[in-house]
Amino acid sequence: MGSLHRYKGVDIFLRSLSGVNGDFRAVVAGSFKGGHEIEELLQRSQLRQDLISRVTFTGAVTREELRSLYHLADIFVYPTSGDTLPLVVLEAMACGKPVISSAIAGLPFAVGGGTGILVPPGDPAAVARATNTLLQDEDARKEMGAAARARVVQKFRWSQSAKAAVEGYRAVLREKERAVTARDSRTCVAGDMAAFEKGEALK
């Protein structure tokens, strides 16, 4: 999704396909700097010719096209080695898709509660095993997909995030107010608190 930097794990995904069972179609959505990068990527992944024919590289996609790809997919695979909390994972979850991703940074929190499968970073065999697990179990895909959408609605809506941020700032200001002993300082902090609750910037 977006620009396909190496840390996003496209090479790991392609290498995992050698271990995926049955008939499948793999879609790599996003743009490379040039066509030669795709050739180099396929060479590095040592993908068999019969598997190469099952992979579609979309190039750059619009938001509408990306939304359609999410809905057409059975699972979303993102074996990143460098993201903290990638938006594409949350988008796929919001579209009701089970996620296979790396157990790094904020992903164990995002992909929690039975919403997908986490694998060690840089492990194509683990990605293949997780993919087989989900492709072979339609009920598990549906259950994880429903849980994924519910988790995004509950934990990652912008309104929820904004509310959590406001509560965090208020907690910091309350702690600061308790720590201040001088009256003038208390008055200043109280002023800051009032300005914050009115939506004014702190000085």
Residue pairs with C-beta under 8 A, 6 or more apart in sequence:
1 8
1 29
1 30
1 66
1 88
2 30
2 31
2 88
3 30
3 31
3 32
4 10
4 28
4 30
4 31
4 32
7 80
7 81
7 82
7 83
8 30
8 78
8 80
8 82
8 83
9 78
9 79
9 80
9 81
9 102
9 121
9 122
10 28
10 41
11 41
11 44
11 45
12 79
12 81
12 122
12 123
12 124
12 127
13 26
13 28
13 77
13 79
13 124
13 127
14 26
14 28
14 41
14 42
14 45
14 47
14 55
15 45
15 46
15 47
15 124
16 77
16 79
16 124
16 125
16 127
16 128
16 131
17 24
17 26
17 47
17 51
17 54
17 55
17 128
18 47
18 48
18 51
18 124
18 128
19 124
19 125
19 128
19 129
19 132
20 128
20 131
20 132
20 135
21 132
21 135
21 136
22 135
22 136
24 54
24 135
25 54
25 56
26 54
26 55
26 56
27 55
27 56
27 58
27 69
27 73
28 55
28 56
28 57
28 58
29 58
29 61
29 66
29 69
30 58
30 59
30 60
30 61
31 59
31 60
32 38
32 41
32 57
32 59
38 57
42 52
47 55
58 65
58 69
61 69
66 91
67 95
70 76
70 91
70 92
70 95
70 97
71 95
73 92
73 97
74 97
74 134
74 135
74 141
75 97
75 98
75 99
75 100
75 131
75 134
75 135
75 141
76 88
76 89
76 92
76 93
76 97
76 98
76 99
76 100
76 116
77 99
77 100
77 101
77 127
77 131
78 86
78 88
78 89
78 92
78 99
78 100
78 101
78 102
79 100
79 101
79 102
79 119
79 121
79 122
79 123
79 124
79 127
80 86
80 101
80 102
80 104
80 107
80 121
81 102
81 104
81 121
81 122
83 104
83 105
83 107
84 105
84 106
85 105
85 106
85 107
85 109
85 110
86 101
86 107
89 99
89 101
89 107
89 110
89 111
90 110
90 152
90 156
92 99
92 148
93 99
93 110
93 111
93 115
93 116
93 148
93 149
93 151
93 152
94 148
94 149
94 152
94 153
95 149
96 145
96 146
96 148
96 149
97 145
97 148
98 115
98 116
98 117
98 134
98 140
98 141
98 144
98 145
98 148
99 111
99 115
99 116
99 117
99 144
99 148
100 116
100 117
100 118
100 119
100 127
100 130
100 131
100 134
101 107
101 111
101 116
101 118
101 119
102 118
102 119
102 120
102 121
103 118
103 119
103 120
103 121
104 121
107 118
108 118
110 151
110 156
111 117
111 118
111 148
112 151
113 147
113 151
114 143
114 144
114 147
115 144
115 147
115 148
115 151
116 144
116 148
117 130
117 133
117 134
119 126
119 127
119 129
119 130
120 126
133 140
134 140
134 141
134 144
135 141
154 160
169 196
170 193
170 196
170 197
173 189
173 192
173 193
173 196
174 193
176 189
177 186
177 189
177 190
177 193
180 186
180 189
192 202
192 203
195 201
195 202
195 203
196 202
